[in-house]
Protein backbone atom coordinates (compact mmCIF):
# COMPACT_ATOMS: atom_id res chain seq x y z
CA UNK A 1 0.00 0.00 0.00
CA UNK A 2 2.99 2.29 -0.01
CA UNK A 3 2.74 5.16 -2.40
CA UNK A 4 -1.06 5.01 -2.73
CA UNK A 5 -2.76 8.15 -1.53
CA UNK A 6 -6.24 7.64 -0.14
CA UNK A 7 -8.13 10.94 -0.21
CA UNK A 8 -9.71 12.12 2.97
CA UNK A 9 -13.50 12.20 2.98
CA UNK A 10 -15.05 15.53 2.11
CA UNK A 11 -18.19 15.21 4.15
CA UNK A 12 -20.46 18.21 4.43
CA UNK A 13 -21.75 18.18 7.94
CA UNK A 14 -25.27 19.14 8.99
CA UNK A 15 -24.82 19.77 12.68
CA UNK A 16 -26.41 21.90 15.34
CA UNK A 17 -23.86 24.60 14.52
CA UNK A 18 -25.14 24.86 10.92
CA UNK A 19 -28.75 24.84 12.10
CA UNK A 20 -28.08 27.54 14.73
CA UNK A 21 -26.15 29.74 12.27
CA UNK A 22 -28.91 29.43 9.68
CA UNK A 23 -31.58 30.39 12.24
CA UNK A 24 -29.41 33.33 13.34
CA UNK A 25 -29.53 34.60 9.75
CA UNK A 26 -33.35 34.63 9.60
CA UNK A 27 -34.37 38.06 8.43
CA UNK A 28 -37.52 40.03 7.75
CA UNK A 29 -38.93 37.29 5.47
CA UNK A 30 -38.86 34.86 8.40
CA UNK A 31 -36.47 32.41 6.78
CA UNK A 32 -32.87 31.78 5.83
CA UNK A 33 -31.03 29.16 3.82
CA UNK A 34 -27.64 27.45 4.10
CA UNK A 35 -26.65 25.96 0.73
CA UNK A 36 -24.44 22.91 0.39
CA UNK A 37 -24.38 23.20 -3.41
CA UNK A 38 -22.65 25.50 -5.87
CA UNK A 39 -24.84 27.44 -8.33
CA UNK A 40 -24.18 25.07 -11.24
CA UNK A 41 -24.50 21.78 -9.35
CA UNK A 42 -26.87 19.17 -10.75
CA UNK A 43 -28.51 18.70 -7.34
CA UNK A 44 -29.49 21.48 -4.95
CA UNK A 45 -29.08 20.71 -1.24
CA UNK A 46 -29.89 23.17 1.51
CA UNK A 47 -30.93 23.70 5.10
CA UNK A 48 -33.91 26.04 5.40
CA UNK A 49 -34.56 27.79 8.71
CA UNK A 50 -38.22 28.79 8.96
CA UNK A 51 -40.16 30.82 11.48
CA UNK A 52 -43.93 30.47 11.88
CA UNK A 53 -44.38 33.97 10.43
CA UNK A 54 -42.86 33.15 7.04
CA UNK A 55 -45.17 32.85 4.05
CA UNK A 56 -43.84 30.91 1.08
CA UNK A 57 -46.08 31.49 -1.92
CA UNK A 58 -47.29 28.16 -3.29
CA UNK A 59 -45.23 27.15 -6.28
CA UNK A 60 -44.25 24.15 -8.35
CA UNK A 61 -41.05 22.98 -9.98
CA UNK A 62 -42.02 22.22 -13.59
CA UNK A 63 -40.22 19.68 -15.71
CA UNK A 64 -39.36 16.02 -15.51
CA UNK A 65 -37.08 15.09 -12.64
CA UNK A 66 -37.86 18.21 -10.59
CA UNK A 67 -39.15 16.45 -7.48
CA UNK A 68 -38.44 18.15 -4.16
CA UNK A 69 -37.54 16.31 -0.96
CA UNK A 70 -38.17 17.97 2.41
CA UNK A 71 -37.00 16.38 5.67
CA UNK A 72 -37.67 17.98 9.06
CA UNK A 73 -34.53 18.35 11.16
CA UNK A 74 -36.02 20.45 14.00
CA UNK A 75 -39.43 21.82 14.91
CA UNK A 76 -42.46 20.87 12.83
CA UNK A 77 -43.99 21.97 9.55
CA UNK A 78 -47.10 21.45 7.49
CA UNK A 79 -46.57 20.59 3.83
CA UNK A 80 -49.54 21.57 1.69
CA UNK A 81 -50.11 20.37 -1.88
CA UNK A 82 -52.65 21.91 -4.24
CA UNK A 83 -54.37 21.18 -7.52
CA UNK A 84 -53.47 23.40 -10.47
CA UNK A 85 -56.56 25.50 -9.72
CA UNK A 86 -55.61 26.01 -6.06
CA UNK A 87 -57.78 23.48 -4.24
CA UNK A 88 -56.07 21.90 -1.24
CA UNK A 89 -55.23 18.32 -2.23
CA UNK A 90 -53.08 17.12 0.65
CA UNK A 91 -51.85 18.28 4.05
CA UNK A 92 -49.06 16.51 5.96
CA UNK A 93 -47.22 17.43 9.14
CA UNK A 94 -43.53 16.53 9.23
CA UNK A 95 -41.41 16.55 12.37
CA UNK A 96 -38.28 14.73 13.55
CA UNK A 97 -39.11 11.79 15.79
CA UNK A 98 -42.68 11.56 14.47
CA UNK A 99 -44.17 8.92 12.20
CA UNK A 100 -43.59 11.25 9.23
CA UNK A 101 -40.25 13.08 9.06
CA UNK A 102 -40.27 14.07 5.40
CA UNK A 103 -41.97 14.06 2.03
CA UNK A 104 -41.10 13.92 -1.65
CA UNK A 105 -43.16 16.34 -3.71
CA UNK A 106 -43.58 15.23 -7.33
CA UNK A 107 -42.54 17.54 -10.18
CA UNK A 108 -45.20 20.04 -11.22
CA UNK A 109 -47.22 19.83 -7.98
CA UNK A 110 -48.03 23.17 -6.37
CA UNK A 111 -46.96 23.21 -2.73
CA UNK A 112 -45.87 25.28 0.23
CA UNK A 113 -44.46 24.69 3.69
CA UNK A 114 -45.70 26.34 6.89
CA UNK A 115 -43.53 26.25 10.01
CA UNK A 116 -45.58 25.25 13.04
CA UNK A 117 -42.92 25.91 15.65
CA UNK A 118 -40.12 28.43 16.13
CA UNK A 119 -36.75 27.10 15.04
CA UNK A 120 -38.19 24.79 12.38
CA UNK A 121 -35.46 23.50 10.10
CA UNK A 122 -35.99 21.62 6.85
CA UNK A 123 -33.35 19.84 4.76
CA UNK A 124 -34.36 20.28 1.13
CA UNK A 125 -33.08 18.54 -1.99
CA UNK A 126 -34.13 19.02 -5.59
CA UNK A 127 -32.79 18.76 -9.08
CA UNK A 128 -30.63 21.59 -10.39
CA UNK A 129 -28.87 23.35 -11.73
CA UNK A 130 -30.55 26.45 -10.36
CA UNK A 131 -31.95 28.77 -13.03
CA UNK A 132 -33.98 31.68 -11.60
CA UNK A 133 -36.14 31.77 -14.74
CA UNK A 134 -37.17 28.09 -14.78
CA UNK A 135 -36.61 26.98 -11.17
CA UNK A 136 -40.19 27.47 -10.03
CA UNK A 137 -43.57 28.66 -11.16
CA UNK A 138 -45.53 30.72 -8.62
CA UNK A 139 -49.21 29.90 -8.20
CA UNK A 140 -51.26 32.69 -9.79
CA UNK A 141 -54.17 31.87 -7.45
CA UNK A 142 -52.14 32.58 -4.27
CA UNK A 143 -51.19 36.00 -2.90
CA UNK A 144 -47.67 37.28 -3.37
CA UNK A 145 -45.09 37.16 -0.58
CA UNK A 146 -44.65 40.33 1.45
CA UNK A 147 -48.31 41.34 1.24
CA UNK A 148 -51.09 41.58 3.81
CA UNK A 149 -53.07 39.13 1.69
CA UNK A 150 -50.17 36.67 2.00
CA UNK A 151 -50.19 36.99 5.79
CA UNK A 152 -53.96 36.38 5.86
CA UNK A 153 -53.62 33.37 3.55
CA UNK A 154 -50.91 31.91 5.81
CA UNK A 155 -53.13 32.18 8.88
CA UNK A 156 -56.13 30.70 7.04
CA UNK A 157 -54.05 27.68 5.90
CA UNK A 158 -52.39 27.13 9.25
C-alpha positions in Angstrom: 0.0 0.0 0.0 3.0 2.3 0.0 2.7 5.2 -2.4 -1.1 5.0 -2.7 -2.8 8.1 -1.5 -6.2 7.6 -0.1 -8.1 10.9 -0.2 -9.7 12.1 3.0 -13.5 12.2 3.0 -15.1 15.5 2.1 -18.2 15.2 4.1 -20.5 18.2 4.4 -21.7 18.2 7.9 -25.3 19.1 9.0 -24.8 19.8 12.7 -26.4 21.9 15.3 -23.9 24.6 14.5 -25.1 24.9 10.9 -28.7 24.8 12.1 -28.1 27.5 14.7 -26.1 29.7 12.3 -28.9 29.4 9.7 -31.6 30.4 12.2 -29.4 33.3 13.3 -29.5 34.6 9.7 -33.3 34.6 9.6 -34.4 38.1 8.4 -37.5 40.0 7.8 -38.9 37.3 5.5 -38.9 34.9 8.4 -36.5 32.4 6.8 -32.9 31.8 5.8 -31.0 29.2 3.8 -27.6 27.4 4.1 -26.6 26.0 0.7 -24.4 22.9 0.4 -24.4 23.2 -3.4 -22.6 25.5 -5.9 -24.8 27.4 -8.3 -24.2 25.1 -11.2 -24.5 21.8 -9.4 -26.9 19.2 -10.7 -28.5 18.7 -7.3 -29.5 21.5 -5.0 -29.1 20.7 -1.2 -29.9 23.2 1.5 -30.9 23.7 5.1 -33.9 26.0 5.4 -34.6 27.8 8.7 -38.2 28.8 9.0 -40.2 30.8 11.5 -43.9 30.5 11.9 -44.4 34.0 10.4 -42.9 33.1 7.0 -45.2 32.8 4.1 -43.8 30.9 1.1 -46.1 31.5 -1.9 -47.3 28.2 -3.3 -45.2 27.1 -6.3 -44.2 24.1 -8.3 -41.1 23.0 -10.0 -42.0 22.2 -13.6 -40.2 19.7 -15.7 -39.4 16.0 -15.5 -37.1 15.1 -12.6 -37.9 18.2 -10.6 -39.1 16.4 -7.5 -38.4 18.1 -4.2 -37.5 16.3 -1.0 -38.2 18.0 2.4 -37.0 16.4 5.7 -37.7 18.0 9.1 -34.5 18.3 11.2 -36.0 20.4 14.0 -39.4 21.8 14.9 -42.5 20.9 12.8 -44.0 22.0 9.5 -47.1 21.5 7.5 -46.6 20.6 3.8 -49.5 21.6 1.7 -50.1 20.4 -1.9 -52.7 21.9 -4.2 -54.4 21.2 -7.5 -53.5 23.4 -10.5 -56.6 25.5 -9.7 -55.6 26.0 -6.1 -57.8 23.5 -4.2 -56.1 21.9 -1.2 -55.2 18.3 -2.2 -53.1 17.1 0.7 -51.8 18.3 4.0 -49.1 16.5 6.0 -47.2 17.4 9.1 -43.5 16.5 9.2 -41.4 16.5 12.4 -38.3 14.7 13.6 -39.1 11.8 15.8 -42.7 11.6 14.5 -44.2 8.9 12.2 -43.6 11.3 9.2 -40.2 13.1 9.1 -40.3 14.1 5.4 -42.0 14.1 2.0 -41.1 13.9 -1.6 -43.2 16.3 -3.7 -43.6 15.2 -7.3 -42.5 17.5 -10.2 -45.2 20.0 -11.2 -47.2 19.8 -8.0 -48.0 23.2 -6.4 -47.0 23.2 -2.7 -45.9 25.3 0.2 -44.5 24.7 3.7 -45.7 26.3 6.9 -43.5 26.3 10.0 -45.6 25.3 13.0 -42.9 25.9 15.7 -40.1 28.4 16.1 -36.7 27.1 15.0 -38.2 24.8 12.4 -35.5 23.5 10.1 -36.0 21.6 6.8 -33.4 19.8 4.8 -34.4 20.3 1.1 -33.1 18.5 -2.0 -34.1 19.0 -5.6 -32.8 18.8 -9.1 -30.6 21.6 -10.4 -28.9 23.3 -11.7 -30.5 26.4 -10.4 -31.9 28.8 -13.0 -34.0 31.7 -11.6 -36.1 31.8 -14.7 -37.2 28.1 -14.8 -36.6 27.0 -11.2 -40.2 27.5 -10.0 -43.6 28.7 -11.2 -45.5 30.7 -8.6 -49.2 29.9 -8.2 -51.3 32.7 -9.8 -54.2 31.9 -7.5 -52.1 32.6 -4.3 -51.2 36.0 -2.9 -47.7 37.3 -3.4 -45.1 37.2 -0.6 -44.7 40.3 1.5 -48.3 41.3 1.2 -51.1 41.6 3.8 -53.1 39.1 1.7 -50.2 36.7 2.0 -50.2 37.0 5.8 -54.0 36.4 5.9 -53.6 33.4 3.5 -50.9 31.9 5.8 -53.1 32.2 8.9 -56.1 30.7 7.0 -54.1 27.7 5.9 -52.4 27.1 9.3 
